[in-house]
Amino acid sequence: MLAMNAPPDHSFSQLGPEVVLDALASVGLEADGRLLALNSYENRVYQIGMEQGGPVVAKFYRPQRWSDAAILEEHYFVQELVEQEIPVVAPLAFNHQTLLHYQGFRFAVFPRQGGRAPELDRPDTLEWLGRLMGRIHAVGAITTYAARPAIDLQTFGVEPRAWLLAHDFIPAELLESWKSVSAQAIAGVERCYARAGDTLQCRLHGDCHVGNVLWTDGGPHFVDFDDSRNGPPIQDLWMLLSGERADMTTQLADVLAGYEDFFEFDPRQLHLVEALRTLRLLHYSYWLARRWDDPAFPLAFPWFNTVRYWQDRILELREQVALMDEAPLWSL
């Protein structure tokens, strides 16, 4: 959902260090001059040293990506999790406001909470993450988002495919092949959803890759709910799995051993694992294409939009078409 309250020509090119520090000063945060850009492409995120207290992390939202209402829905969800003592990183409030504004930019400030990557090859780690995700989904299932879209066939498959075909990103010599295999992929996703039937939709983390889980001596905590959407709970679980089919089956059993302590798992969702993986692949190409006019993207992703890139995506989608017609990972 696009934000309609930011000027269309407002871009990150205007977000220099002075603007960042002045934005923090506008809410009473006095920086000590230390500013470190963190690895983020969708938004601009900085770790900033403070004159008093520990450093903070400031996230400046990409103009016109989310509406104010959509950003605030995410903030409210994360705060609900905090109130249930679930270890997530919530934005700080200034005069009761978590979504802040400065010179046309919207931003939020978070406490800095470090950690290391979880060891996903350990069964006890996967079970712990499963317990935490079960707690998150128990809160997420209380209601659904109104301003944020869902992770589903339309938003992550049909619309990205149509946009890519309409904007000449695919090399002419590969266009018919990609058009055909992407149509087969969409049809495969439809079959998976039909086999799964009417499954639960709830508020999710939405982007539960290993980089968004940080581990400390006290256990894991989740960061960056910026991609949070409505969707099936399995979306937050399948990204913790890797390796061959047998490996993923074992890993899923470990995750669910902890998950079901706090939230019931509907096994019909297992039909959606490869479908959701397929949708993520389609959406990723679309995401890169939509951001290609941001100077940071050609520098960070120089391989995108090459013939080799689209050849690899065609092969990838062909593999997914076959996988979506296989039996699900594990039957309960």
PEPEJO-V693395 format. One record per run of one state. SS is the DSSP state (H for helix, E for strand, C for the rest). FROM is the first residue (numbers start at 0). LEN is the number of residues. If there is no record, write none. Layout:
SS:FROM:LEN  SS:FROM:LEN
This chain:
C:0:11  H:11:3  C:14:2  H:16:9  C:25:5  E:30:7  C:37:6  E:43:7  C:50:5  E:55:5  C:60:7  H:67:16  C:83:4  E:87:1  C:88:2  E:90:1  C:91:2  E:93:1  C:94:2  E:96:1  C:97:2  E:99:3  C:102:2  E:104:7  C:111:4  E:115:1  C:116:6  H:122:18  C:140:9  E:149:1  C:150:2  H:152:14  C:166:5  H:171:25  C:196:5  E:201:2  C:203:6  H:209:3  E:212:4  C:216:2  E:218:4  C:222:7  E:229:2  C:231:3  H:234:4  C:238:6  H:244:15  C:259:7  H:266:24  C:290:4  H:294:6  C:300:6  H:306:17  C:323:9
